[in-house]
Amino acid sequence: MEKFEPTSYTLECVATGREFPDEGWTLADPQCKTPSLVRARYARRQLEVKPAEWGLYRFCDWMPVRRILKGSSAPVTYRSKGLAAHLGLENLWITFNGYYPAIGATMTTCSFKETEAYTVCGRTSEDEQRVLVVASAGNTARAFAKVCSDNNIKLLLSVPYDNIGALWFEEPLNPCVKLISCEKGGDYFDAIHLSDIALKTPGFYAEGGAKNIARRDGMACTVLSAVTTIGRIPDYYFQAVGSGTGAIAAWEANMRLIEDGRFGSNTMKLMVSQNAPFVPMYDAWRADSRKMLPYDDDKARRDAEIIDAKVLSNRRPPYGLAGGLYDALKATNGEMFVATNAQARKARKLFKELEGVDIYSAAGVALASLIKAVADGKVEKDATVMLNITGGGEEHFKAEKELWYLQPSHVFPLEPDPDDVAARVSALFA
């Protein structure tokens, strides 16, 4: 493996266009007065894909990383036969993020959240002494736990108690990874609230969510995998969204690929979907509102409990800020869909039958939306379509394996005492 040099880039504020250096963990432009994402502008305008042994870091030219961590895997893109024939599509390409060794897919957490975790953690400094804090509905936590455990990075996870069944691993984790939870009945928003309290404690720092360029540019590797495999930018991009960060990342990758000049100049139409009845972004988009519409907390918790795809239950997504999902959909002439649990389950069954591997509920929501879009005549038969399968192969991976589950060190009430949280999380890393 050739020697790795830290990636060279500057930051750009989406709202103002101001370009400035990254101080190491910059999440926003301190001079910008309006809510806005910042983007990385990479020194290399043309992407040079590294050999397969680099794992996810094959795409490190466009990842804001200072170091390469062990154990990563890149998404795998392949041309569909079974599903394509079933839908009558001539150019359906599947980007698979998960575990399916038959096609070369080896993400052992079975989710594209690995693309985020390896990039975010690769952005951290090797001598970082503070504790990274990540709030998650499940899959993100599993990915960060694996990466931090394997690479000895201190991590505090905050996950709703109802979702801790998602924290399975093939072996016990390094004790540098700790978990706290909000009590039963809490959702992802409650986990974020708990993590925010922990972050007020000295020695802890925020991963940053969608505001972290490393998270988005890690997720963008799905599009880089697709485009460098297909040889051109697709016409349509299908994915289910909870925060919309993956779709924002896809749009940003698309713009970089146009600038690269070798893959065409078209803008992929973002075709994103939510799992009914939890559809706050769909409702806002349908009302053509940049602002999210009012959503009662108790109703949101109930709706989040009903949906199969718990990972899609974000009540405070990066939707309306400059460079957020609203802008991404407007810029790409995109559309938003809704799929019920029943439709997603049917789609998952179909995928397993036709493509040979199980997929997650969120990926089932994306496929259900593709099925609907084709039936409604919204996708031409000869269009180049990218279906981002954001997680799969869990049944395949778990077969014949003894699993180990991460348990919370503390379970807090939905309205926790901040002093109690601070004292307990500090003691975990003392």
MIKE-636006 format. One record per residue: x, y, z of N, C-alpha, C in turn; residue in three letters. Coordinates in steps of 0.02 Angstrom, whole numbers, plus 50000, padded with zeros to 5 digits. Each point is the difference from the previous one (the first is absolute). Last residue first. Layout:
! residues N
XYZXYZXYZALA...
//
This chain:
! residues 430
493525040151682500505002350049500594995150003ALA497845000149870500655000549966500565002350047PHE497724996750075500094994449953500705000149968LEU499185017750144500274994250036500144994149954ALA498955019549915500705001550017500334993950032SER497694999349957500394999049939500745001550012VAL498485003350182500044992949980500434998949937ARG499575022250085500404996150048500104992849976ALA498595014249871500705002249998500454995850045ALA497654996550008500284997649936500755001649997VAL498815008750182500064992850007500334997049937ASP499445022749999500584998950044500134992550009ASP498085007049872500645001349966500624998650044PRO497594987750010500335005450038500695001149970ASP497924990149847500524998450049500255006250037PRO497874990949859500215006750021500534999250054GLU499274980549907499945004249940500155007450015LEU501214981050152499305001949983499995004749939PRO502054982250022499755006250030499265001249983PHE502034979750022499385001549965499685006050036VAL502674988549975499485003650038499395001049956HIS501774986649924500285001050067499505003550045SER499324984249783500125006850025500315000050070PRO500484980249817499485002150047500145007050026GLN500624983149774500235005450043499415002250044LEU500414974849887499615006249999500285005150049TYR500754976949840500105003450064499635006749996TRP499844974249860500045007250003500085002650072LEU500564977549834499795001750068500075007550006GLU499594985949764500435004150043499695000950069LYS499084988549794500584996350028500475004450041GLU498415014549863499964992749997500654996950026ALA499665023849970499884997150066499964992450000LYS500315013049797500575000950045499904996350066PHE498245000349840500574996549971500595000150049HIS498135012950049499834992950010500594995649978GLU500215023049957500054998550072499854992750014GLU500055013449784500434994350014500054998250074GLY499495025749914499764993449983500504994650020GLY499465029149958500174994850049499724993349980GLY499835020149866500395002850055500164995050055THR499515001949729499794995350052500445001450061ILE499345014449774500484999550056499704995550054ASN499715003049724499624998450061500514999050056LEU499965012249743500404997650056499534998950059MET499745001649713499715000850067500484997150052VAL499695008749727500504997150046499795001650071THR498284997149783500375004650043500524996250041ALA498274991649839500714999849982500435004750043ASP497604997950029500264993150000500754999749987LYS498855021550120500014997149933500344993250002GLU498605012450199500684998049982499994996749931VAL498015007450107500455005650016500734998649983LYS497764986949990500305002749939500485005850012GLY498764985350159499685006449984500305003349938ASP500884979550087499284998849985499645006449978ALA502245001650074499974996549936499274998949979VAL500385009250212500195004849948499984996949931ALA499614986150189499445004749989500165004949943LYS501704985250068499454996149970499415004649983ILE501775009350121500204998849931499454996249963LEU499715003250228499915006349964500204999449927SER500354981950145499285000849991499855006449961ALA502234995950063499794995749945499255000749987LEU500885011650185500285002849938499774995949940ALA499454991950212499615006149987500235003149934VAL501224981850081499354997849975499555005949983GLY502035004150107500134998349930499364997449966ALA499895004050229500095006449966500124998949925ALA499854980850142499355003449989500085006549961SER501924981749962499695003350057499345003449980TYR500964977649872500165007150007499615002950059ILE500984974249886499525003950039500225007350004ASP500584983449788500245001750067499475004350035VAL499904991549763500344994950039500245001750069GLY498665010149802500715001950003500404995650049GLU497614996849954500295001649935500755001750001LEU498684994150201499844995049948500405001349936GLU500135015750176500334993850019499894994649948LYS498905020549970500735000849991500364993450017PHE497675001250040500154999849928500755000449988LEU499225002850219499904993049979500194999249926LYS499975021750086500564996250028499984992749979ARG498185013949943500595001749960500624996150024ALA498004998450124499914996649935500625001149956LYS499905011650201500104992950013499954995949935ARG499515023149993500724998950010500154992650012ALA497745006849983500345000749935500754998650006GLN498735000150200499804994349957500355000349932ALA500285018050153500354994050022499864994149954ASN499695023049879499754997250063500444994050020THR500705022649853499864992749996499764997750069ALA500425024349839499834996950064499884992649987VAL501455021949869499504994750001499874997750072PHE501145021949839499984996550063499404995350000MET501785013249808499334998450024500054996250066GLU501615018849832499864993650031499294999050023GLY501615016449876499314998849978499754993350029ASN502095011050054500014994049958499324998449970THR500395018850149500545000349951500004994249951ALA498445000850183499865005349952500525000049944LYS500344985250179499434997849959499825005349947LEU501695005350156500224994449958499444997749953ALA499555016550165500405002749945500214994549951ASP498884993350194499545004049959500375002849939TYR501264988450166499634995649954499515003949955LEU502065014350090499654994350028499584996349949GLY501325021249983500364994049982499684993650026GLY499335021150129500335000649935500434993849986ALA497914995850159500585004550000500335000249932LEU498034985950064499905006749974500615004549997GLY500034976050075499575000649942500015007149970TYR501114983150180500305005949967499645001449935PRO498724987850215500484998849946500295006549971PRO498594990850211500335006549988500524999249945ARG498674981450076499525005550005500305006949986ARG500464972949925500335006050024499505005950000ASN500014973549945499565004050044500355006150030SER500704980149855499755005749961499595004950043LEU500964978850074500565004549984499765006149961VAL498544981650056500115004650056500555005149984LYS498384984249857500665003049989500145005350053ALA497914988950001500514994750001500705003049998ASP497845013650105500364998349938500524994550010ILE498615009250183499634995949951500434997849942ILE500775015050173499934993350027499684995349949GLU500205023049955500674996949996499974992850024ALA498075013350022500124998449930500674996449991ASP499475008150215499554994449981500134997849928ARG501155019050077500264994050034499584993949981ARG499265020849922500624998149966500294993650031ALA498145009950102499804996849937500634997549963LYS500365012450194499714993450017499794996349937ASP500845022349974500514995350025499734993050014ASP498985016949811499944998950071500484994550024ASP500255016749793499914992750009500014998750075TYR499965021549793499944997950070499854992450005PRO501365007449785499345001750027499964997750073LEU502275008149862499624994050019499345002250031MET501235015649817499964998550072499624993550011LYS500195008149784500694999150022500024998250074ARG497924995049830500225004150056500734998450017SER498184990949840500525004449973500245004950054ASP498504980950025499745006750010500465005449971ALA500654977449992499365000249964499685006950006ARG501954995750124500155000449928499365000749959TRP499814996350232500285006749987500125001049926ALA499304978750071499475004950010500235007149984ASP501594982649996499534999249944499455005350005TYR501484998150179500315003449943499564999649938MET499274988950201500025007350007500325003749941PRO499064975550061500185003249936500065007750005VAL499354974850119500485005150022500275003749937PHE498364980650010499735006850004500505005550021PRO500814986749827499375002250032499854995850062ALA502405006049879499594994250021499385002550037ASN501555012649795499934999050072499514994350014GLN501765009249780499374997650029500034999350075SER501175010749741500084998050070499334998450032VAL501435005949767499354996950011500024997050071MET501475018449831499964996650065499294997650012LEU501435004449769499375001850032499964996150066LYS502305007749869499564994450018499375002750034MET501525013249819499834999950071499534994250013THR501965003549794499314999950022499935000050076ASN501964999349840499845006450032499295000250027SER502144980349946499395003349977499855006350039GLY501964986550035499424995650011499345003049978PHE502325009950008500074993649964499364995750001ARG500505022350113499975000549928499994993549961GLY500085011050241500524995349978500034999749924ASP498255011850104500625004049997500594995649977GLU497964989550042499925004349940500645004049989ILE499894987350195500114995749941499905003949935LEU499555010550207500724998949993500154995949937ARG497745003450057500315006349978500754999349990MET498824981550088499805001249931500345006449973ASN500184994950228500454995849960499875001149926ALA498545010650149500675003150003500514996049958GLU497834991050024499975006249960500695003349998TRP499744981650142499974997749930500005006049953ALA499885004150232500674997749981500024997849927ALA497935005350093500395006349994500704998249975ILE498654982050054499785003149937500365006649987ALA500394988750204500254996049945499825002949932GLY499125009950199500725001449992500294996149942THR497715000350099500125002649933500735001149985GLY498754990250195500245006950007500075003349932SER499094979549990499785001650068500195007250015GLY499564984649758500345005150040499685000750069VAL500414982549761499565002050055500385005050044ALA500464996349729500214998450068499465002050049GLN500835000249715499484998150047500304998350069PHE500545013949751500314997450061499454998650051TYR500415004749710499584999950061500384996850058TYR501095003449792499455004749990499575000750063ASP502744993850001499324997349986499495005549987PRO502665001249941499555002150054499304997249984ILE502174986749906499635006249989499575001650062ARG501354980449981500375004049950499645006649985GLY499644980050160499575000749940500375003749945ILE501124997550207499844993349974499615000549934THR500555019450122500634997249974499904992949974THR498135011050099500225003649940500644997149971VAL499124991050206499554999049943500285003049936ALA501185003550203500024992949980499584998949937SER499875020950099500654999349967500104992849976LEU498095004950127499945002849933500664999349962VAL500004993350223499534995649965499925002349927THR501285012750154500384994549968499534995149965CYS499305018650141500055001449928500374994649962ALA499845000550240499404997449968500025000849925MET501735009850120500054992850007499414996649966GLY500025023150015500454997849947500174992650006ASP498595010350164499695000449934500464997249946ARG500835001050221499424995549998499705000049929ARG501765014950045500244993149995499424995149997ALA499645023350035500154998549930500224992749992ILE498355009750190500694997649994500134998049927ASN497855006850078500455005949994500734997949991LYS498184984450040500035002249931500485005849990ALA500464988850226499464998249955500105002649929GLY501385001850217499765005549958499454998449951GLY501494990750198500144997549933499745005049948GLU500675008250249499464997549957500264997549933ALA501275000150254499875004249941499524996649952TYR501155000850277499584996649950499905004649940PHE501185006450204500344993949976499604996049950GLY498735015850180500685000849972500294993349978PRO497355004549996500514997850047500695000849970THR497935003549886500165005950041500544998450051LYS499044983349855500495004349966500185006350038LEU498284984650071500674997150011500545004549970ALA497775005749958500165001250071500714997450015ILE499144995549788500145007250006500185001950072ASP499274977949952500695001149978500205007450005SER497764994150047500454997250051500745001249981LEU498365006049843499945004450059500494997750055HIS499774986349812500385006049983500005004850059ILE498674981150019500714998050003500455006049984ALA497695002649975500174999750072500734998050009ASP499144999849782500055006950023500185000350074PHE499584978849901500645002849979500095007250025TYR498244987450145500194999049930500675003449985ASP498464988350227500375005649969500174998449928GLY498964984350148499515005049978500335006149968GLY501394986350181499504997349953499485005349983LYS502265010850086499584994450020499504997849946GLU502445010349944499405002950029499504994250009CYS502764996649999499344999649966499495004450036SER502914994349957499475002350045499345000049961ILE502684988249974499315001449977499575002650057LEU502844996949912499484999650052499335002249972LYS502764992549930499335001549974499494998950057VAL502304995150026500015007149983499325002249973CYS500644976950060499655004150050500045007549987PRO499934980449809500515003350039499645004550052ASN498524979949907500335006249979500555002150049LEU499014974249930499955005650048500415006049977PRO499104984549805500434998950058499935005950048GLU498704998549803500234993049999500484998550057GLU497875017650010500684999749974500244992750001PHE497675018650035500284993350000500695000149967TRP498015017050060500725000450017500304993150010LEU497655005749956500395001149939500754999850013ALA498304998950171500074993549967500415000549936GLY499305019050133500674997350013500104992949973ILE498045016749997500384998449940500664996350013ASN498415008850167499614995649957500384997649938ASP500915016250153500014993250029499634995049955TYR501215021649893499394998550038500004992750024PRO502335012849968499514996349958499374998850041VAL502645012049994499345001050031499484997249953SER502894997650049499404999349958499375001650042LEU502815005250005499404999450040499404999949952LEU502864995149981499345001449971499454999250053LEU502925000149931499505000650054499335002449972LYS501884985049871499775006950003499455000550052ILE501394980449896500155002850066499845007550005ASN499594983349817500555004849992500145004050063ASN498274982849977500564997249962500615004649999ASP497975007550102500274994250037500624997349966SER498805017049891500365002750058500314994450041CYS498664994049814500595003749977500415002550059VAL497944989050045500484995449969500655003749983LYS498205012850082500264995650053500544995449971ALA498795013849852500505003850038500324995650054PHE498244990249876500585001449957500555003750038ALA497944995950108500364993749990500635001149959ARG498555018350034500344998250062500414993649990ALA498605006949826500585004550005500414998250061THR497964988449969500524998049954500635004350002ASN498145005850158500234993049998500594998649955GLY498925021550058499424995750008500204992649995ALA501595021550092499794995849944499374996250016SER502165019250076499314997950014499754996349939ALA502585005950103499574998549942499314997950025VAL502595011650078499314998450021499574999249938VAL502804998850086499535001449946499304997950022LEU502155007850157499544994449984499515002349947VAL502695008750049499305000950019499584994049977ARG502365003249951499874997150066499265000450020GLN501674999449763499395002750030499854996550066GLU501834996849827500145001650071499395003150035ASP499984993949766500234994050035500115001250074GLU498155013949858500734999850008500194993850040SER497775001749837500265001550067500764999550002THR498664994349808500125007250005500295001950068ARG499324977849950500625001549963500165007450000GLY497974992550091500544998250045500685001049968CYS498095004449869500005004450058500594998550046VAL499694985549819500225006649977500035004950058THR499214977850035500724999849981500255006849978TYR497694997950053500424999050059500744999949983ALA498305001749827500055006050042500534999150054GLU499484981749865500345005049958500095006550039THR498784982150097500734999050003500375005349959GLU497644998049997500255004450053500754999050011LYS498584987049853500435005249970500215005250051PHE499504973450062499675006449987500475005249971SER500444977150098499464999249951499645006449982CYS502004993550138499435002850037499385000049956THR502074992449912499764995350051499465002950045THR500835002949737499885004450058499694995750056MET500784993749763500244997250064499935004850059THR499494992349719499785004850051500154997350069ALA500314989249776500565003950025499825005150052GLY498584983149893500115005549953500585004550023ILE499434980650126499944997549931500115005649948ALA499885003950242500654998549972499984997549927PRO498515015050161499804995249948500644998249962TYR499065018650192500414994050001499724995049950TYR499855028049990499814994850047500464994049993GLY499135019849835500395001350061499794994950052ASN499775004149716499844996050059500495001650056PHE498875009849760500595001150043499844996950067THR499014996049738499904999750073500665001350034ILE498725005349748500624998550036499875000350074TRP498624998349747499935000750073500654997750033LEU499075003249752500635002250031499925001450074ASN498204992149856500584997649963500665001550035GLU497374994750091500515005349994500624997249966LEU497824989350078500045002249931500485005749989GLY499434986550203499745006949994500005002549929LEU500844978250050499335000350032499685006849991HIS502234996749931499544996649954499285000550027ALA501715008550137499945004149939499494996949952ALA500614988150194499555005550016499885004449938LEU501544981949970499344997850023499515005650011GLY502275005749939499674995849948499284998550021LYS501945020750060499494995350020499744996149939SER502485011450053499415000749956499494994550017ARG501785011250180499964995049947499365001149960TYR501795010350213499485001549951500004994749946THR500875003950272500084996249938499425001649954VAL501425012950222499374997649971500154996249935PRO501975000050179499665004749955499334997149978ALA501514996450236499784997049937499655005249959SER501894998050232499455002949961499844996049936SER501754997350190499384996350000499445002549956GLY502065015450115499974993149975499284997449999LYS500845026149957499874995350055499914993049972LEU501285024449928499624994349975499934995050057ILE500315028649998500314993450008499534994649974ARG499485023049988500705001050018500374993350004ARG497675009249854500314995750050500745001550010VAL497725006649861500415004550041500364996350056PRO499254992549741499804998850069500455004250044MET500184995949755499425004250015499704998250069TRP501934988949920500125006649968499445004950019ASP499954976450062500255004950048500175006849969CYS498994977049932499735006549978500275005850041PHE500544977350045500125000449927499825006949974ARG499634991850226500475005549986500254999949927TYR498584983050098499625006149987500465005749978LEU501324979049976499334999950029499625006349981GLY502274992249933499915006150040499325000250034TRP500694983149840500254998750069499965006150045GLU499415000349761499484997250044500254999150072ALA501205019249848499864992849994499524997550055PRO499745025849930500564995850023499824992649992LYS499145023049862499784994550044500604995450015VAL499705026549936500434994449982499834994350048GLU498755024149908500044994650049500454994449973LEU500015027649953499844993549969500144994450050GLN500395021850067499355000949967499794993649964ARG501625006350220499964995849940499315000649969ARG500345011950195500545002349955499994995949935ALA497725003650145500624996049998500495002649949TYR497945009250163500235000949930500694996849996ARG497734997450175500724999549986500125001449926ALA497925010550151500214994549957500765000049994ARG497885008950181500625001649965500184993949959VAL497475009550088500524994950000500645003149971LEU498075014750130500274997649936500494994450011SER498265020650120500164992950004500234997449931PRO500495025850053499404995849989500204992650005THR501605018050023499455001850046499384995649991LYS502854997449966499354999749966499435001150050CYS502424998250049499805006749976499305000149969GLN501134979950082499875004450057499765007049979PRO499654975949876500385006249989499845004850056ASP499894972950036499625005549971500475005949990ALA500804979450085499354997449980499575005449967LEU502774992850061499535005449987499344997149973THR502244991150088499354996950012499455005249989TRP502285004749937500084993250027499344996450011GLY500345022149901500415000350061500094993150031GLU499605008749738499714995850052500475000250060ASP499775020749814500344993750018499614996250054PRO498765015749811500435000950058500324993450020PHE498165015049820500464994350005500495001450056GLU497355008649925500655001550029500434993750006ARG497655002449922500534998649952500705001650028GLY497665001150101500355006249979500534998849947THR498534982250091499585006049998500365006149970ALA501144978850036499504999649946499615006549994VAL502574997250084499335000950029499495000149943CYS502474987550006499615005349969499315000250033GLU502774990150039499284999850014499665005849965LEU502334985249930499775005850039499254999150012THR502194981449949499365003149984499915006550039TYR501634975549961500045007349999499335003049977SER500824975550129499665003349944500035007650006THR501914982850099499355002950018499705004049942PRO501584979849941500115006950022499315002850019GLU501144973749970499435004650002500225006950024PHE501304978549863499985004350059499415004949995LYS499834975749877500425006049996499895004550061GLU499824972849990499575006050000500445006250000MET
//
